[in-house]
Amino acid sequence: MSLQRVGSLETFVNVPTEGRRSRRGSVSSIAASERARKLTFNPLPESWNPVFDDEEEDHLAQSRGAFEVPQWKRILQVVVMVIFCLFSAGIVFGYAALKPVLKEEGAYQDICNGGDTCVEIHLNLMFTVAAVATNVAALPVGAILDHYGPRVCGIIGAVFLSIGALLMSFAKSLPFDAFLFGYLFLALGGPFTYISSFQLSNAFPRHSGLILALLTGAFDASSALFLVYRIIYEKTDGSFGHHKFFLAYLVVPVAILIFQLTLLPKQSYKTVGEMIEEIEAPAFVDDSTAANVADADDQVDEQTALLREEQREHHESVVHDIEELLGSSKADKDKQAQREEARNERSGVWGVMHNRTAWEQIRSPWFVLICLFTVVQMTRINYFVATIRPQYEAIFGDTAKAIEINNFFDLALPLGGIISIPFIGIILDHTSTIAVLATLVIVATTIGILGVLPYTWAAYANIILFVLYRPFYYTAVSDYSAKVFGFRTFGKVYGTIICLSGLLNFSQSGLDFLFHKTFKGDPVPVNLLLLALGLVVGICLVGYVGVKTRRLTRKREASAYMSGHGEY
């Protein structure tokens, strides 16, 4: 699972540029840096401009300041979107809980003629396609969100969820593989709902981190939906089958559609940088008006004077509303900027590729190594989610124990994401990037070792580490991308990492064949193969970043020394 996780939609530190002479600049330079802080979710080319051109002016005209919307309405919008994310954002990742129900309901029995291995492979392919689609969908979702706004994204998401629910409900009576296509559409509906909700963090700039944490927590918790359904299914002795469940689930996309057309915003809320740009804009929007003010004060008639006064009062009112919304004094903002700068310097890699084009960044070892590592880890994560029960059935030779472990995993998966959210931010903010990467490799290796040990304690320790590692890993990758490549190309570079990793997740079908056919149901060889690949790529990544970090540190120390002693 890997929809992008972000801690903030903006950063408070200027993007480093070649030849920068000082850390402080004029008001105009600060305004320019504010514009450079805007993060777009569109990974397509030409989606971001470092200065305002006509296209971005149009974008700002379409966006809306949070101060223009009543507080009660903004609160309700956030609450509603958190609920919608809880019921739609990442439900396909609750596959491990849904899988036993579908098998019991006879999914793919007409194709497999009762063969359990055949059913297993078909259901796992269904999940693999959904997982790939979730990652690849970030590409069109970002473009649609930037160009058409969150309402269009939300409506598209509701349509996809409706199609998915209907196909899943009537899958057994349709003349094609409706389980695969139904689950695919459920997967596509999630990103359109989840990613379009990020802009709501700008509804309350002072609490943007909390709002993003709530949305991320809802995404993680959404995988528990199928767990709840499986419990209901078992309590009703199978009378509440998947047909009834997915028909009932249609309530969710219908509710999303209704609220998108009524309560939820049509345009994205303006970011802090955009609102600061509005503060710094002149009171007179018309150049001719400004010229008249300077050159013809003695010829101003009463109507013009009143118009000018209304414009000034309106501008002052907007400035007051924005400052009240942001709620920070200049001293507070300076302290926040200093904290951000200290955090970025602590990372050791901040700005290393910021001045390069997206193509130069993608060709660099910085990108290639993190992309390879993401491919291996994402494949391991999704493969484990898809095969946890048959793996432990083979390891322990005990179906009852495997079911017990599977049930624990179904509960721990959403809880792990929710519990780890506050700690992830603290770790990333107070630890160097090389230390974070080393931790990822060590924990991934530990998980791989625990996953092949035939001990009950190892199985539960493996699951606990896994559910905590998964959100930490994905957040660390987005954090690495922002620090190394910068926000200017974040959408393109991070989107490419996730897209390529998602596409290569189709290798899960090959791993399934190796597990069930080549190795006769023994999961250990496949797990050892993934463990070895992850360890080799991880060591290369940590080694490269470590060497580069030391060189950067020495270079910066030398530069600071020269600046402190002056040049003669």
Solvent accessible surface area in square Angstrom, and as a share of the most:
residue,aa,sasa,rsa
1,M,3,0.01
2,S,1,0.01
3,L,2,0.01
4,Q,12,0.05
5,R,11,0.04
6,V,21,0.12
7,G,61,0.58
8,S,43,0.28
9,L,12,0.06
10,E,14,0.06
11,T,8,0.05
12,F,55,0.23
13,V,16,0.09
14,N,47,0.24
15,V,28,0.16
16,P,28,0.18
17,T,79,0.46
18,E,147,0.66
19,G,70,0.67
20,R,110,0.40
21,R,238,0.87
22,S,65,0.42
23,R,149,0.54
24,R,187,0.68
25,G,44,0.42
26,S,68,0.44
27,V,105,0.60
28,S,79,0.51
29,S,51,0.33
30,I,76,0.38
31,A,11,0.08
32,A,37,0.29
33,S,11,0.07
34,E,12,0.05
35,R,47,0.17
36,A,17,0.13
37,R,20,0.07
38,K,29,0.12
39,L,10,0.05
40,T,6,0.04
41,F,15,0.06
42,N,3,0.02
43,P,11,0.07
44,L,76,0.38
45,P,102,0.64
46,E,144,0.65
47,S,25,0.16
48,W,28,0.10
49,N,33,0.17
50,P,70,0.44
51,V,89,0.51
52,F,42,0.17
53,D,55,0.29
54,D,117,0.61
55,E,98,0.44
56,E,20,0.09
57,E,91,0.41
58,D,83,0.43
59,H,46,0.20
60,L,25,0.12
61,A,87,0.67
62,Q,98,0.44
63,S,11,0.07
64,R,102,0.37
65,G,0,0.00
66,A,0,0.00
67,F,39,0.16
68,E,85,0.38
69,V,9,0.05
70,P,69,0.43
71,Q,112,0.50
72,W,160,0.56
73,K,56,0.24
74,R,18,0.07
75,I,85,0.43
76,L,77,0.38
77,Q,3,0.01
78,V,13,0.08
79,V,74,0.42
80,V,13,0.08
81,M,6,0.03
82,V,30,0.17
83,I,82,0.42
84,F,13,0.06
85,C,0,0.00
86,L,67,0.33
87,F,79,0.33
88,S,0,0.00
89,A,4,0.03
90,G,1,0.01
91,I,2,0.01
92,V,3,0.02
93,F,3,0.01
94,G,4,0.04
95,Y,0,0.00
96,A,6,0.05
97,A,2,0.01
98,L,0,0.00
99,K,12,0.05
100,P,28,0.18
101,V,2,0.01
102,L,0,0.00
103,K,56,0.24
104,E,128,0.57
105,E,40,0.18
106,G,18,0.18
107,A,1,0.00
108,Y,8,0.03
109,Q,70,0.31
110,D,122,0.63
111,I,94,0.48
112,C,14,0.08
113,N,137,0.70
114,G,52,0.50
115,G,30,0.28
116,D,91,0.47
117,T,51,0.29
118,C,42,0.25
119,V,1,0.01
120,E,5,0.02
121,I,46,0.23
122,H,50,0.22
123,L,0,0.00
124,N,3,0.02
125,L,61,0.30
126,M,0,0.00
127,F,0,0.00
128,T,2,0.01
129,V,24,0.14
130,A,0,0.00
131,A,0,0.00
132,V,7,0.04
133,A,12,0.10
134,T,2,0.01
135,N,1,0.00
136,V,41,0.23
137,A,5,0.04
138,A,4,0.03
139,L,43,0.21
140,P,60,0.38
141,V,0,0.00
142,G,1,0.01
143,A,13,0.10
144,I,38,0.19
145,L,11,0.06
146,D,37,0.19
147,H,97,0.43
148,Y,146,0.56
149,G,11,0.10
150,P,6,0.04
151,R,51,0.19
152,V,57,0.33
153,C,0,0.00
154,G,0,0.00
155,I,49,0.25
156,I,46,0.23
157,G,0,0.00
158,A,3,0.02
159,V,73,0.42
160,F,45,0.19
161,L,0,0.00
162,S,30,0.19
163,I,64,0.32
164,G,0,0.00
165,A,0,0.00
166,L,78,0.39
167,L,29,0.14
168,M,0,0.00
169,S,4,0.03
170,F,85,0.36
171,A,5,0.04
172,K,124,0.53
173,S,89,0.57
174,L,60,0.30
175,P,130,0.82
176,F,101,0.42
177,D,44,0.23
178,A,1,0.01
179,F,10,0.04
180,L,26,0.13
181,F,88,0.37
182,G,0,0.00
183,Y,0,0.00
184,L,35,0.17
185,F,47,0.19
186,L,1,0.01
187,A,2,0.02
188,L,36,0.18
189,G,0,0.00
190,G,1,0.01
191,P,0,0.00
192,F,9,0.04
193,T,1,0.01
194,Y,1,0.00
195,I,1,0.00
196,S,3,0.02
197,S,1,0.01
198,F,2,0.01
199,Q,14,0.06
200,L,1,0.00
201,S,0,0.00
202,N,8,0.04
203,A,0,0.00
204,F,27,0.11
205,P,19,0.12
206,R,147,0.53
207,H,99,0.44
208,S,25,0.16
209,G,39,0.38
210,L,106,0.53
211,I,8,0.04
212,L,4,0.02
213,A,33,0.25
214,L,82,0.41
215,L,1,0.00
216,T,15,0.09
217,G,10,0.09
218,A,6,0.05
219,F,3,0.01
220,D,0,0.00
221,A,16,0.12
222,S,1,0.00
223,S,4,0.03
224,A,23,0.18
225,L,28,0.14
226,F,1,0.00
227,L,14,0.07
228,V,79,0.45
229,Y,1,0.01
230,R,15,0.06
231,I,77,0.39
232,I,74,0.38
233,Y,11,0.04
234,E,101,0.45
235,K,162,0.69
236,T,54,0.31
237,D,136,0.70
238,G,23,0.22
239,S,72,0.46
240,F,55,0.23
241,G,9,0.09
242,H,7,0.03
243,H,73,0.33
244,K,109,0.46
245,F,20,0.08
246,F,1,0.00
247,L,65,0.32
248,A,54,0.42
249,Y,12,0.05
250,L,38,0.19
251,V,105,0.60
252,V,22,0.13
253,P,2,0.01
254,V,80,0.46
255,A,26,0.20
256,I,1,0.00
257,L,66,0.33
258,I,98,0.50
259,F,71,0.30
260,Q,5,0.02
261,L,102,0.51
262,T,92,0.54
263,L,20,0.10
264,L,5,0.02
265,P,19,0.12
266,K,116,0.49
267,Q,62,0.27
268,S,22,0.14
269,Y,4,0.02
270,K,24,0.10
271,T,10,0.06
272,V,22,0.13
273,G,3,0.03
274,E,8,0.04
275,M,0,0.00
276,I,25,0.13
277,E,42,0.19
278,E,49,0.22
279,I,39,0.20
280,E,67,0.30
281,A,42,0.33
282,P,95,0.60
283,A,29,0.23
284,F,27,0.11
285,V,131,0.76
286,D,66,0.34
287,D,123,0.64
288,S,65,0.42
289,T,30,0.17
290,A,44,0.34
291,A,50,0.39
292,N,77,0.40
293,V,37,0.21
294,A,81,0.63
295,D,120,0.62
296,A,24,0.19
297,D,89,0.46
298,D,129,0.67
299,Q,146,0.65
300,V,43,0.25
301,D,84,0.44
302,E,134,0.60
303,Q,148,0.66
304,T,52,0.30
305,A,45,0.35
306,L,106,0.53
307,L,98,0.49
308,R,39,0.14
309,E,73,0.33
310,E,108,0.48
311,Q,42,0.19
312,R,84,0.30
313,E,95,0.43
314,H,124,0.55
315,H,39,0.17
316,E,99,0.44
317,S,58,0.37
318,V,15,0.09
319,V,29,0.16
320,H,112,0.50
321,D,51,0.26
322,I,0,0.00
323,E,92,0.41
324,E,110,0.49
325,L,20,0.10
326,L,10,0.05
327,G,40,0.38
328,S,40,0.26
329,S,61,0.39
330,K,153,0.65
331,A,59,0.46
332,D,72,0.37
333,K,70,0.30
334,D,53,0.28
335,K,115,0.49
336,Q,59,0.26
337,A,35,0.27
338,Q,105,0.47
339,R,139,0.51
340,E,28,0.13
341,E,45,0.20
342,A,48,0.37
343,R,60,0.22
344,N,9,0.05
345,E,93,0.42
346,R,102,0.37
347,S,1,0.01
348,G,10,0.09
349,V,0,0.00
350,W,28,0.10
351,G,13,0.13
352,V,34,0.20
353,M,8,0.04
354,H,4,0.02
355,N,68,0.35
356,R,117,0.43
357,T,74,0.43
358,A,18,0.14
359,W,160,0.56
360,E,65,0.29
361,Q,0,0.00
362,I,41,0.21
363,R,143,0.52
364,S,13,0.08
365,P,62,0.39
366,W,8,0.03
367,F,7,0.03
368,V,66,0.38
369,L,29,0.14
370,I,0,0.00
371,C,11,0.07
372,L,84,0.42
373,F,1,0.00
374,T,0,0.00
375,V,21,0.12
376,V,17,0.10
377,Q,3,0.01
378,M,0,0.00
379,T,7,0.04
380,R,28,0.10
381,I,4,0.02
382,N,0,0.00
383,Y,3,0.01
384,F,22,0.09
385,V,3,0.02
386,A,3,0.02
387,T,0,0.00
388,I,2,0.01
389,R,62,0.23
390,P,21,0.13
391,Q,4,0.02
392,Y,2,0.01
393,E,53,0.24
394,A,48,0.38
395,I,30,0.15
396,F,43,0.18
397,G,69,0.66
398,D,57,0.30
399,T,73,0.43
400,A,72,0.56
401,K,64,0.27
402,A,1,0.00
403,I,62,0.32
404,E,101,0.45
405,I,0,0.00
406,N,4,0.02
407,N,59,0.30
408,F,67,0.28
409,F,0,0.00
410,D,6,0.03
411,L,96,0.48
412,A,13,0.10
413,L,4,0.02
414,P,5,0.03
415,L,81,0.40
416,G,4,0.04
417,G,0,0.00
418,I,73,0.37
419,I,99,0.50
420,S,10,0.06
421,I,35,0.18
422,P,79,0.49
423,F,120,0.50
424,I,11,0.05
425,G,33,0.32
426,I,102,0.52
427,I,76,0.39
428,L,11,0.05
429,D,46,0.24
430,H,122,0.55
431,T,39,0.23
432,S,31,0.20
433,T,6,0.04
434,I,43,0.22
435,A,37,0.29
436,V,9,0.05
437,L,3,0.01
438,A,31,0.24
439,T,58,0.34
440,L,1,0.00
441,V,12,0.07
442,I,114,0.58
443,V,32,0.19
444,A,4,0.03
445,T,27,0.16
446,T,51,0.30
447,I,16,0.08
448,G,6,0.05
449,I,83,0.42
450,L,19,0.09
451,G,9,0.09
452,V,27,0.15
453,L,50,0.25
454,P,77,0.48
455,Y,111,0.42
456,T,54,0.31
457,W,159,0.56
458,A,0,0.00
459,A,0,0.00
460,Y,50,0.19
461,A,33,0.26
462,N,2,0.01
463,I,0,0.00
464,I,84,0.42
465,L,54,0.27
466,F,7,0.03
467,V,7,0.04
468,L,70,0.35
469,Y,9,0.03
470,R,2,0.01
471,P,0,0.00
472,F,20,0.08
473,Y,0,0.00
474,Y,1,0.00
475,T,24,0.14
476,A,4,0.03
477,V,1,0.01
478,S,6,0.04
479,D,34,0.18
480,Y,3,0.01
481,S,0,0.00
482,A,13,0.10
483,K,15,0.06
484,V,0,0.00
485,F,2,0.01
486,G,2,0.02
487,F,22,0.09
488,R,69,0.25
489,T,3,0.02
490,F,4,0.02
491,G,7,0.07
492,K,36,0.15
493,V,0,0.00
494,Y,3,0.01
495,G,6,0.06
496,T,36,0.21
497,I,0,0.00
498,I,1,0.01
499,C,16,0.10
500,L,71,0.36
501,S,0,0.00
502,G,0,0.00
503,L,80,0.40
504,L,95,0.47
505,N,0,0.00
506,F,91,0.38
507,S,58,0.37
508,Q,4,0.02
509,S,43,0.28
510,G,39,0.38
511,L,15,0.08
512,D,4,0.02
513,F,113,0.47
514,L,54,0.27
515,F,3,0.01
516,H,31,0.14
517,K,97,0.41
518,T,70,0.41
519,F,72,0.30
520,K,174,0.74
521,G,23,0.22
522,D,60,0.31
523,P,2,0.01
524,V,44,0.25
525,P,40,0.25
526,V,1,0.00
527,N,20,0.10
528,L,83,0.41
529,L,82,0.41
530,L,12,0.06
531,L,22,0.11
532,A,51,0.40
533,L,83,0.42
534,G,3,0.03
535,L,66,0.33
536,V,91,0.52
537,V,22,0.13
538,G,0,0.00
539,I,104,0.53
540,C,66,0.40
541,L,0,0.00
542,V,33,0.19
543,G,38,0.37
544,Y,52,0.20
545,V,0,0.00
546,G,9,0.08
547,V,60,0.34
548,K,60,0.25
549,T,17,0.10
550,R,139,0.51
551,R,134,0.49
552,L,33,0.16
553,T,57,0.33
554,R,143,0.52
555,K,147,0.62
556,R,98,0.36
557,E,110,0.49
558,A,56,0.44
559,S,64,0.41
560,A,67,0.52
561,Y,133,0.51
562,M,95,0.42
563,S,92,0.59
564,G,67,0.64
565,H,110,0.49
566,G,34,0.33
567,E,144,0.64
568,Y,250,0.95
